[in-house]
Amino acid sequence: MDYTSRHIWKVLFLLAAVMLIIGASVTFTSRKADGGASSSYIQRGEPLVGAVGSIGNKARYNALKDVIVKGGVSSSSDFESKNSPQSRALYWIAETDELQIALDDPYMAQRYALATFYC
């Protein structure tokens, strides 16, 4: 590599770092302004009021739970507590998620895994 190509890579790296910092700042500021999350989502630490006892679509909830357990993503014991991240993610996907993707969607396990971090 000559001097010019090294200089270009340094500039590109710095530009990417600045964009990452700006993006993180904007995200943090917007989440702080709206109370931490959109009102259509379960907020972290907020207990699910009767989530397991008052499921609107029990067939979808139970089928989704079976898909997650049979896929080895979580064990059935992970859902014993209503307030566990796994239970909250399952409830969100089954009841609140506006996308309502199909149970056999190849991204269902990925969506559930990410929801466990968010919920």
N, CA, C and O atoms as a GROMACS GRO file, in nm:
protein
  476
    1MET      N    1   0.084  -0.119   0.000
    1MET     CA    2   0.000   0.000   0.000
    1MET      C    3   0.088   0.125   0.000
    1MET      O    4   0.186   0.134   0.073
    2ASP      N    5   0.051   0.216  -0.081
    2ASP     CA    6   0.124   0.342  -0.080
    2ASP      C    7   0.060   0.438   0.020
    2ASP      O    8  -0.041   0.407   0.083
    3TYR      N    9   0.120   0.555   0.032
    3TYR     CA   10   0.074   0.654   0.130
    3TYR      C   11  -0.070   0.696   0.104
    3TYR      O   12  -0.147   0.709   0.199
    4THR      N   13  -0.108   0.716  -0.021
    4THR     CA   14  -0.242   0.764  -0.055
    4THR      C   15  -0.349   0.664  -0.014
    4THR      O   16  -0.450   0.703   0.044
    5SER      N   17  -0.329   0.534  -0.043
    5SER     CA   18  -0.431   0.437  -0.005
    5SER      C   19  -0.441   0.422   0.146
    5SER      O   20  -0.551   0.403   0.198
    6ARG      N   21  -0.331   0.430   0.218
    6ARG     CA   22  -0.338   0.424   0.364
    6ARG      C   23  -0.413   0.545   0.419
    6ARG      O   24  -0.492   0.534   0.513
    7HIS      N   25  -0.388   0.660   0.358
    7HIS     CA   26  -0.456   0.782   0.402
    7HIS      C   27  -0.607   0.770   0.377
    7HIS      O   28  -0.686   0.810   0.462
    8ILE      N   29  -0.646   0.718   0.264
    8ILE     CA   30  -0.788   0.701   0.232
    8ILE      C   31  -0.854   0.606   0.332
    8ILE      O   32  -0.965   0.633   0.379
    9TRP      N   33  -0.787   0.496   0.366
    9TRP     CA   34  -0.844   0.400   0.462
    9TRP      C   35  -0.859   0.463   0.600
    9TRP      O   36  -0.957   0.437   0.670
   10LYS      N   37  -0.762   0.544   0.639
   10LYS     CA   38  -0.771   0.612   0.769
   10LYS      C   39  -0.890   0.708   0.770
   10LYS      O   40  -0.964   0.714   0.868
   11VAL      N   41  -0.906   0.782   0.662
   11VAL     CA   42  -1.016   0.878   0.654
   11VAL      C   43  -1.150   0.803   0.658
   11VAL      O   44  -1.243   0.844   0.728
   12LEU      N   45  -1.162   0.694   0.583
   12LEU     CA   46  -1.284   0.615   0.581
   12LEU      C   47  -1.315   0.557   0.720
   12LEU      O   48  -1.430   0.556   0.763
   13PHE      N   49  -1.212   0.509   0.787
   13PHE     CA   50  -1.230   0.455   0.922
   13PHE      C   51  -1.279   0.563   1.018
   13PHE      O   52  -1.372   0.540   1.095
   14LEU      N   53  -1.218   0.679   1.013
   14LEU     CA   54  -1.259   0.789   1.101
   14LEU      C   55  -1.402   0.834   1.069
   14LEU      O   56  -1.479   0.865   1.160
   15LEU      N   57  -1.436   0.839   0.941
   15LEU     CA   58  -1.570   0.877   0.901
   15LEU      C   59  -1.673   0.776   0.954
   15LEU      O   60  -1.778   0.815   1.003
   16ALA      N   61  -1.641   0.648   0.944
   16ALA     CA   62  -1.730   0.544   0.995
   16ALA      C   63  -1.745   0.556   1.147
   16ALA      O   64  -1.856   0.540   1.199
   17ALA      N   65  -1.637   0.584   1.217
   17ALA     CA   66  -1.642   0.599   1.362
   17ALA      C   67  -1.729   0.718   1.402
   17ALA      O   68  -1.807   0.709   1.496
   18VAL      N   69  -1.715   0.828   1.331
   18VAL     CA   70  -1.795   0.947   1.360
   18VAL      C   71  -1.943   0.919   1.334
   18VAL      O   72  -2.029   0.959   1.412
   19MET      N   73  -1.973   0.849   1.224
   19MET     CA   74  -2.112   0.816   1.192
   19MET      C   75  -2.172   0.725   1.300
   19MET      O   76  -2.288   0.740   1.337
   20LEU      N   77  -2.092   0.631   1.349
   20LEU     CA   78  -2.138   0.541   1.454
   20LEU      C   79  -2.169   0.618   1.582
   20LEU      O   80  -2.270   0.592   1.646
   21ILE      N   81  -2.083   0.710   1.618
   21ILE     CA   82  -2.104   0.790   1.739
   21ILE      C   83  -2.228   0.878   1.725
   21ILE      O   84  -2.307   0.889   1.819
   22ILE      N   85  -2.245   0.939   1.609
   22ILE     CA   86  -2.363   1.024   1.587
   22ILE      C   87  -2.490   0.940   1.591
   22ILE      O   88  -2.589   0.980   1.651
   23GLY      N   89  -2.487   0.823   1.527
   23GLY     CA   90  -2.604   0.735   1.528
   23GLY      C   91  -2.641   0.691   1.669
   23GLY      O   92  -2.758   0.689   1.705
   24ALA      N   93  -2.540   0.656   1.748
   24ALA     CA   94  -2.566   0.614   1.885
   24ALA      C   95  -2.622   0.730   1.968
   24ALA      O   96  -2.711   0.710   2.050
   25SER      N   97  -2.570   0.849   1.946
   25SER     CA   98  -2.619   0.967   2.019
   25SER      C   99  -2.763   0.999   1.985
   25SER      O  100  -2.843   1.029   2.073
   26VAL      N  101  -2.796   0.992   1.857
   26VAL     CA  102  -2.933   1.020   1.814
   26VAL      C  103  -3.028   0.916   1.870
   26VAL      O  104  -3.137   0.950   1.917
   27THR      N  105  -2.989   0.789   1.866
   27THR     CA  106  -3.073   0.682   1.919
   27THR      C  107  -3.095   0.700   2.068
   27THR      O  108  -3.208   0.689   2.116
   28PHE      N  109  -2.988   0.728   2.142
   28PHE     CA  110  -3.000   0.746   2.286
   28PHE      C  111  -3.089   0.865   2.318
   28PHE      O  112  -3.173   0.857   2.408
   29THR      N  113  -3.072   0.975   2.246
   29THR     CA  114  -3.150   1.095   2.271
   29THR      C  115  -3.297   1.072   2.241
   29THR      O  116  -3.383   1.114   2.318
   30SER      N  117  -3.327   1.004   2.130
   30SER     CA  118  -3.468   0.981   2.096
   30SER      C  119  -3.532   0.884   2.192
   30SER      O  120  -3.650   0.900   2.226
   31ARG      N  121  -3.460   0.781   2.238
   31ARG     CA  122  -3.517   0.687   2.335
   31ARG      C  123  -3.541   0.757   2.468
   31ARG      O  124  -3.639   0.728   2.537
   32LYS      N  125  -3.452   0.848   2.506
   32LYS     CA  126  -3.468   0.920   2.631
   32LYS      C  127  -3.588   1.014   2.624
   32LYS      O  128  -3.659   1.032   2.723
   33ALA      N  129  -3.611   1.073   2.507
   33ALA     CA  130  -3.721   1.168   2.490
   33ALA      C  131  -3.857   1.100   2.499
   33ALA      O  132  -3.952   1.161   2.548
   34ASP      N  133  -3.868   0.976   2.452
   34ASP     CA  134  -3.999   0.909   2.454
   34ASP      C  135  -4.013   0.812   2.571
   34ASP      O  136  -4.098   0.723   2.567
   35GLY      N  137  -3.932   0.827   2.673
   35GLY     CA  138  -3.945   0.746   2.794
   35GLY      C  139  -3.876   0.612   2.784
   35GLY      O  140  -3.899   0.527   2.870
   36GLY      N  141  -3.792   0.591   2.685
   36GLY     CA  142  -3.715   0.469   2.677
   36GLY      C  143  -3.761   0.372   2.572
   36GLY      O  144  -3.682   0.288   2.529
   37ALA      N  145  -3.885   0.380   2.530
   37ALA     CA  146  -3.934   0.288   2.428
   37ALA      C  147  -4.067   0.338   2.375
   37ALA      O  148  -4.135   0.420   2.437
   38SER      N  149  -4.102   0.287   2.262
   38SER     CA  150  -4.232   0.319   2.203
   38SER      C  151  -4.341   0.260   2.291
   38SER      O  152  -4.321   0.156   2.354
   39SER      N  153  -4.457   0.324   2.295
   39SER     CA  154  -4.564   0.277   2.381
   39SER      C  155  -4.622   0.143   2.335
   39SER      O  156  -4.691   0.077   2.413
   40SER      N  157  -4.594   0.102   2.210
   40SER     CA  158  -4.649  -0.024   2.162
   40SER      C  159  -4.562  -0.143   2.202
   40SER      O  160  -4.594  -0.257   2.167
   41TYR      N  161  -4.455  -0.119   2.273
   41TYR     CA  162  -4.365  -0.226   2.313
   41TYR      C  163  -4.363  -0.238   2.464
   41TYR      O  164  -4.392  -0.143   2.537
   42ILE      N  165  -4.330  -0.357   2.510
   42ILE     CA  166  -4.317  -0.382   2.653
   42ILE      C  167  -4.191  -0.311   2.700
   42ILE      O  168  -4.085  -0.326   2.638
   43GLN      N  169  -4.200  -0.237   2.807
   43GLN     CA  170  -4.084  -0.167   2.856
   43GLN      C  171  -4.007  -0.255   2.953
   43GLN      O  172  -4.065  -0.330   3.031
   44ARG      N  173  -3.875  -0.245   2.946
   44ARG     CA  174  -3.788  -0.324   3.032
   44ARG      C  175  -3.821  -0.297   3.178
   44ARG      O  176  -3.835  -0.182   3.219
   45GLY      N  177  -3.832  -0.403   3.255
   45GLY     CA  178  -3.857  -0.390   3.397
   45GLY      C  179  -4.004  -0.373   3.432
   45GLY      O  180  -4.040  -0.384   3.549
   46GLU      N  181  -4.088  -0.347   3.333
   46GLU     CA  182  -4.230  -0.330   3.360
   46GLU      C  183  -4.295  -0.469   3.365
   46GLU      O  184  -4.290  -0.542   3.266
   47PRO      N  185  -4.356  -0.506   3.476
   47PRO     CA  186  -4.412  -0.642   3.483
   47PRO      C  187  -4.526  -0.659   3.384
   47PRO      O  188  -4.603  -0.567   3.359
   48LEU      N  189  -4.535  -0.778   3.330
   48LEU     CA  190  -4.645  -0.810   3.239
   48LEU      C  191  -4.766  -0.843   3.326
   48LEU      O  192  -4.768  -0.945   3.394
   49VAL      N  193  -4.864  -0.759   3.323
   49VAL     CA  194  -4.981  -0.779   3.406
   49VAL      C  195  -5.062  -0.896   3.351
   49VAL      O  196  -5.126  -0.883   3.247
   50GLY      N  197  -5.059  -1.008   3.420
   50GLY     CA  198  -5.135  -1.124   3.380
   50GLY      C  199  -5.100  -1.179   3.242
   50GLY      O  200  -5.187  -1.234   3.175
   51ALA      N  201  -4.977  -1.164   3.199
   51ALA     CA  202  -4.939  -1.203   3.063
   51ALA      C  203  -4.973  -1.348   3.034
   51ALA      O  204  -5.030  -1.379   2.930
   52VAL      N  205  -4.939  -1.437   3.125
   52VAL     CA  206  -4.963  -1.579   3.100
   52VAL      C  207  -5.110  -1.613   3.119
   52VAL      O  208  -5.161  -1.700   3.049
   53GLY      N  209  -5.178  -1.548   3.211
   53GLY     CA  210  -5.316  -1.579   3.238
   53GLY      C  211  -5.415  -1.515   3.143
   53GLY      O  212  -5.530  -1.560   3.134
   54SER      N  213  -5.375  -1.412   3.071
   54SER     CA  214  -5.470  -1.340   2.986
   54SER      C  215  -5.420  -1.328   2.842
   54SER      O  216  -5.423  -1.220   2.784
   55ILE      N  217  -5.375  -1.436   2.788
   55ILE     CA  218  -5.326  -1.436   2.651
   55ILE      C  219  -5.446  -1.440   2.558
   55ILE      O  220  -5.534  -1.525   2.572
   56GLY      N  221  -5.448  -1.347   2.463
   56GLY     CA  222  -5.560  -1.340   2.370
   56GLY      C  223  -5.561  -1.453   2.269
   56GLY      O  224  -5.667  -1.507   2.237
   57ASN      N  225  -5.444  -1.489   2.219
   57ASN     CA  226  -5.434  -1.593   2.118
   57ASN      C  227  -5.351  -1.709   2.175
   57ASN      O  228  -5.232  -1.721   2.145
   58LYS      N  229  -5.415  -1.791   2.255
   58LYS     CA  230  -5.342  -1.899   2.323
   58LYS      C  231  -5.284  -2.000   2.225
   58LYS      O  232  -5.178  -2.058   2.251
   59ALA      N  233  -5.353  -2.023   2.114
   59ALA     CA  234  -5.303  -2.118   2.015
   59ALA      C  235  -5.170  -2.071   1.958
   59ALA      O  236  -5.076  -2.149   1.945
   60ARG      N  237  -5.160  -1.942   1.923
   60ARG     CA  238  -5.035  -1.888   1.868
   60ARG      C  239  -4.926  -1.889   1.976
   60ARG      O  240  -4.811  -1.925   1.949
   61TYR      N  241  -4.962  -1.849   2.096
   61TYR     CA  242  -4.866  -1.845   2.207
   61TYR      C  243  -4.806  -1.984   2.231
   61TYR      O  244  -4.684  -1.998   2.240
   62ASN      N  245  -4.892  -2.086   2.243
   62ASN     CA  246  -4.844  -2.223   2.270
   62ASN      C  247  -4.768  -2.280   2.152
   62ASN      O  248  -4.668  -2.351   2.171
   63ALA      N  249  -4.812  -2.252   2.029
   63ALA     CA  250  -4.741  -2.301   1.911
   63ALA      C  251  -4.604  -2.237   1.900
   63ALA      O  252  -4.506  -2.303   1.866
   64LEU      N  253  -4.597  -2.108   1.931
   64LEU     CA  254  -4.468  -2.038   1.928
   64LEU      C  255  -4.375  -2.092   2.035
   64LEU      O  256  -4.255  -2.109   2.011
   65LYS      N  257  -4.429  -2.119   2.152
   65LYS     CA  258  -4.349  -2.176   2.261
   65LYS      C  259  -4.293  -2.312   2.219
   65LYS      O  260  -4.176  -2.342   2.245
   66ASP      N  261  -4.375  -2.395   2.153
   66ASP     CA  262  -4.328  -2.526   2.105
   66ASP      C  263  -4.217  -2.511   2.002
   66ASP      O  264  -4.119  -2.584   2.006
   67VAL      N  265  -4.233  -2.416   1.911
   67VAL     CA  266  -4.129  -2.393   1.808
   67VAL      C  267  -3.997  -2.354   1.875
   67VAL      O  268  -3.891  -2.403   1.836
   68ILE      N  269  -4.004  -2.268   1.973
   68ILE     CA  270  -3.883  -2.219   2.041
   68ILE      C  271  -3.815  -2.332   2.119
   68ILE      O  272  -3.693  -2.348   2.114
   69VAL      N  273  -3.895  -2.411   2.191
   69VAL     CA  274  -3.839  -2.520   2.272
   69VAL      C  275  -3.785  -2.632   2.182
   69VAL      O  276  -3.675  -2.682   2.204
   70LYS      N  277  -3.863  -2.672   2.082
   70LYS     CA  278  -3.818  -2.779   1.992
   70LYS      C  279  -3.697  -2.738   1.909
   70LYS      O  280  -3.616  -2.822   1.871
   71GLY      N  281  -3.685  -2.608   1.881
   71GLY     CA  282  -3.570  -2.558   1.807
   71GLY      C  283  -3.445  -2.546   1.893
   71GLY      O  284  -3.337  -2.518   1.841
   72GLY      N  285  -3.458  -2.567   2.024
   72GLY     CA  286  -3.343  -2.561   2.113
   72GLY      C  287  -3.299  -2.420   2.147
   72GLY      O  288  -3.190  -2.400   2.200
   73VAL      N  289  -3.383  -2.322   2.118
   73VAL     CA  290  -3.348  -2.182   2.147
   73VAL      C  291  -3.361  -2.155   2.296
   73VAL      O  292  -3.276  -2.086   2.354
   74SER      N  293  -3.464  -2.207   2.358
   74SER     CA  294  -3.486  -2.196   2.503
   74SER      C  295  -3.544  -2.328   2.552
   74SER      O  296  -3.598  -2.407   2.474
   75SER      N  297  -3.533  -2.350   2.682
   75SER     CA  298  -3.594  -2.470   2.739
   75SER      C  299  -3.729  -2.433   2.799
   75SER      O  300  -3.757  -2.316   2.823
   76SER      N  301  -3.812  -2.531   2.822
   76SER     CA  302  -3.945  -2.503   2.877
   76SER      C  303  -3.936  -2.442   3.016
   76SER      O  304  -4.026  -2.368   3.057
   77SER      N  305  -3.830  -2.471   3.089
   77SER     CA  306  -3.815  -2.413   3.224
   77SER      C  307  -3.788  -2.262   3.218
   77SER      O  308  -3.808  -2.192   3.318
   78ASP      N  309  -3.744  -2.212   3.103
   78ASP     CA  310  -3.720  -2.068   3.089
   78ASP      C  311  -3.850  -1.988   3.096
   78ASP      O  312  -3.848  -1.867   3.121
   79PHE      N  313  -3.963  -2.055   3.073
   79PHE     CA  314  -4.092  -1.986   3.069
   79PHE      C  315  -4.172  -2.002   3.199
   79PHE      O  316  -4.288  -1.963   3.204
   80GLU      N  317  -4.110  -2.058   3.302
   80GLU     CA  318  -4.181  -2.080   3.428
   80GLU      C  319  -4.216  -1.950   3.499
   80GLU      O  320  -4.320  -1.941   3.565
   81SER      N  321  -4.130  -1.851   3.488
   81SER     CA  322  -4.157  -1.721   3.548
   81SER      C  323  -4.216  -1.628   3.442
   81SER      O  324  -4.163  -1.616   3.332
   82LYS      N  325  -4.328  -1.562   3.477
   82LYS     CA  326  -4.391  -1.469   3.383
   82LYS      C  327  -4.301  -1.352   3.349
   82LYS      O  328  -4.312  -1.294   3.240
   83ASN      N  329  -4.212  -1.317   3.440
   83ASN     CA  330  -4.130  -1.199   3.418
   83ASN      C  331  -3.989  -1.230   3.368
   83ASN      O  332  -3.904  -1.141   3.365
   84SER      N  333  -3.963  -1.354   3.330
   84SER     CA  334  -3.831  -1.385   3.273
   84SER      C  335  -3.821  -1.321   3.135
   84SER      O  336  -3.923  -1.302   3.069
   85PRO      N  337  -3.701  -1.288   3.091
   85PRO     CA  338  -3.686  -1.230   2.956
   85PRO      C  339  -3.744  -1.320   2.847
   85PRO      O  340  -3.799  -1.272   2.748
   86GLN      N  341  -3.732  -1.452   2.866
   86GLN     CA  342  -3.785  -1.545   2.766
   86GLN      C  343  -3.938  -1.538   2.761
   86GLN      O  344  -3.996  -1.536   2.652
   87SER      N  345  -4.004  -1.534   2.877
   87SER     CA  346  -4.150  -1.524   2.880
   87SER      C  347  -4.198  -1.393   2.822
   87SER      O  348  -4.295  -1.389   2.747
   88ARG      N  349  -4.128  -1.286   2.856
   88ARG     CA  350  -4.166  -1.155   2.804
   88ARG      C  351  -4.150  -1.148   2.653
   88ARG      O  352  -4.233  -1.091   2.584
   89ALA      N  353  -4.042  -1.207   2.601
   89ALA     CA  354  -4.020  -1.208   2.456
   89ALA      C  355  -4.126  -1.293   2.386
   89ALA      O  356  -4.178  -1.254   2.282
   90LEU      N  357  -4.157  -1.408   2.443
   90LEU     CA  358  -4.260  -1.495   2.387
   90LEU      C  359  -4.394  -1.422   2.383
   90LEU      O  360  -4.464  -1.424   2.281
   91TYR      N  361  -4.430  -1.358   2.493
   91TYR     CA  362  -4.555  -1.284   2.499
   91TYR      C  363  -4.557  -1.171   2.395
   91TYR      O  364  -4.657  -1.152   2.326
   92TRP      N  365  -4.447  -1.098   2.385
   92TRP     CA  366  -4.441  -0.986   2.290
   92TRP      C  367  -4.460  -1.035   2.147
   92TRP      O  368  -4.537  -0.976   2.071
   93ILE      N  369  -4.390  -1.142   2.110
   93ILE     CA  370  -4.402  -1.193   1.973
   93ILE      C  371  -4.542  -1.247   1.947
   93ILE      O  372  -4.598  -1.226   1.840
   94ALA      N  373  -4.599  -1.317   2.044
   94ALA     CA  374  -4.730  -1.379   2.025
   94ALA      C  375  -4.844  -1.278   2.028
   94ALA      O  376  -4.942  -1.293   1.956
   95GLU      N  377  -4.832  -1.174   2.110
   95GLU     CA  378  -4.944  -1.084   2.133
   95GLU      C  379  -4.925  -0.941   2.080
   95GLU      O  380  -5.016  -0.886   2.019
   96THR      N  381  -4.810  -0.882   2.104
   96THR     CA  382  -4.793  -0.739   2.082
   96THR      C  383  -4.722  -0.705   1.951
   96THR      O  384  -4.747  -0.599   1.893
   97ASP      N  385  -4.635  -0.792   1.905
   97ASP     CA  386  -4.556  -0.766   1.785
   97ASP      C  387  -4.647  -0.736   1.666
   97ASP      O  388  -4.730  -0.819   1.628
   98GLU      N  389  -4.633  -0.618   1.610
   98GLU     CA  390  -4.717  -0.578   1.498
   98GLU      C  391  -4.688  -0.658   1.371
   98GLU      O  392  -4.775  -0.670   1.284
   99LEU      N  393  -4.569  -0.713   1.359
   99LEU     CA  394  -4.533  -0.787   1.239
   99LEU      C  395  -4.604  -0.922   1.231
   99LEU      O  396  -4.642  -0.965   1.122
  100GLN      N  397  -4.621  -0.988   1.345
  100GLN     CA  398  -4.689  -1.118   1.352
  100GLN      C  399  -4.640  -1.214   1.243
  100GLN      O  400  -4.719  -1.266   1.164
  101ILE      N  401  -4.508  -1.238   1.241
  101ILE     CA  402  -4.453  -1.327   1.140
  101ILE      C  403  -4.498  -1.470   1.164
  101ILE      O  404  -4.533  -1.509   1.275
  102ALA      N  405  -4.496  -1.548   1.056
  102ALA     CA  406  -4.539  -1.687   1.063
  102ALA      C  407  -4.447  -1.768   1.154
  102ALA      O  408  -4.329  -1.738   1.166
  103LEU      N  409  -4.503  -1.870   1.217
  103LEU     CA  410  -4.425  -1.952   1.308
  103LEU      C  411  -4.312  -2.027   1.239
  103LEU      O  412  -4.210  -2.056   1.300
  104ASP      N  413  -4.330  -2.058   1.111
  104ASP     CA  414  -4.226  -2.130   1.037
  104ASP      C  415  -4.131  -2.036   0.963
  104ASP      O  416  -4.051  -2.081   0.881
  105ASP      N  417  -4.139  -1.907   0.991
  105ASP     CA  418  -4.049  -1.811   0.929
  105ASP      C  419  -3.906  -1.842   0.970
  105ASP      O  420  -3.880  -1.867   1.088
  106PRO      N  421  -3.811  -1.842   0.875
  106PRO     CA  422  -3.673  -1.876   0.911
  106PRO      C  423  -3.608  -1.777   1.009
  106PRO      O  424  -3.506  -1.808   1.069
  107TYR      N  425  -3.668  -1.660   1.025
  107TYR     CA  426  -3.612  -1.560   1.117
  107TYR      C  427  -3.682  -1.556   1.252
  107TYR      O  428  -3.655  -1.469   1.334
  108MET      N  429  -3.773  -1.650   1.276
  108MET     CA  430  -3.847  -1.650   1.403
  108MET      C  431  -3.752  -1.668   1.522
  108MET      O  432  -3.764  -1.595   1.621
  109ALA      N  433  -3.661  -1.762   1.515
  109ALA     CA  434  -3.567  -1.784   1.626
  109ALA      C  435  -3.481  -1.661   1.650
  109ALA      O  436  -3.453  -1.624   1.764
  110GLN      N  437  -3.439  -1.598   1.542
  110GLN     CA  438  -3.357  -1.477   1.554
  110GLN      C  439  -3.439  -1.364   1.618
  110GLN      O  440  -3.389  -1.293   1.704
  111ARG      N  441  -3.562  -1.349   1.576
  111ARG     CA  442  -3.649  -1.244   1.631
  111ARG      C  443  -3.673  -1.268   1.780
  111ARG      O  444  -3.670  -1.175   1.860
  112TYR      N  445  -3.697  -1.393   1.816
  112TYR     CA  446  -3.718  -1.428   1.957
  112TYR      C  447  -3.592  -1.399   2.039
  112TYR      O  448  -3.598  -1.340   2.147
  113ALA      N  449  -3.477  -1.442   1.987
  113ALA     CA  450  -3.351  -1.421   2.059
  113ALA      C  451  -3.326  -1.272   2.083
  113ALA      O  452  -3.286  -1.233   2.193
  114LEU      N  453  -3.348  -1.192   1.983
  114LEU     CA  454  -3.329  -1.047   2.000
  114LEU      C  455  -3.433  -0.988   2.094
  114LEU      O  456  -3.402  -0.896   2.171
  115ALA      N  457  -3.555  -1.039   2.089
  115ALA     CA  458  -3.659  -0.989   2.178
  115ALA      C  459  -3.626  -1.019   2.325
  115ALA      O  460  -3.665  -0.942   2.413
  116THR      N  461  -3.555  -1.128   2.351
  116THR     CA  462  -3.519  -1.158   2.491
  116THR      C  463  -3.425  -1.052   2.547
  116THR      O  464  -3.427  -1.025   2.667
  117PHE      N  465  -3.344  -0.991   2.462
  117PHE     CA  466  -3.257  -0.882   2.508
  117PHE      C  467  -3.336  -0.754   2.528
  117PHE      O  468  -3.307  -0.678   2.620
  118TYR      N  469  -3.434  -0.729   2.443
  118TYR     CA  470  -3.510  -0.605   2.450
  118TYR      C  471  -3.614  -0.606   2.562
  118TYR      O  472  -3.631  -0.507   2.633
  119CYS      N  473  -3.682  -0.717   2.575
  119CYS     CA  474  -3.792  -0.723   2.672
  119CYS      C  475  -3.735  -0.735   2.808
  119CYS      O  476  -3.810  -0.741   2.906
   0.00000   0.00000   0.00000
